């Protein structure tokens, strides 16, 4: 299995809660080897429309690691905070 990526498209609703969520996510990577690749803000839609202004990309060593991280109790516990803080679309990709 190849390297796996999570792409998050984000529309922040509450900056304070979003900052709290962002500070806690890296703690959940633990044994799954997740790491942030980049975070950014959209400055232009070159083709089509994207309603989410922010993006984050996370890398994991495998699809199994990515799925295990996402299903982990540590990450699942953050989902209510994430949902209160922002509208988030998470998609997973294998490279």
HELIX and SHEET records of a PDB file:
HELIX    1   1 UNK A   15  UNK A   25  1                                  11    
HELIX    2   2 UNK A   26  UNK A   28  5                                   3    
HELIX    3   3 UNK A   30  UNK A   32  5                                   3    
HELIX    4   4 UNK A   63  UNK A   71  1                                   9    
HELIX    5   5 UNK A   73  UNK A   76  1                                   4    
HELIX    6   6 UNK A   79  UNK A   85  1                                   7    
SHEET    1   A 4 UNK A  35  UNK A  41  0                                        
SHEET    2   A 4 UNK A  54  UNK A  60 -1                                        
SHEET    3   A 4 UNK A   4  UNK A  12 -1                                        
SHEET    4   A 4 UNK A  86  UNK A  94 -1                                        
END                                                                             
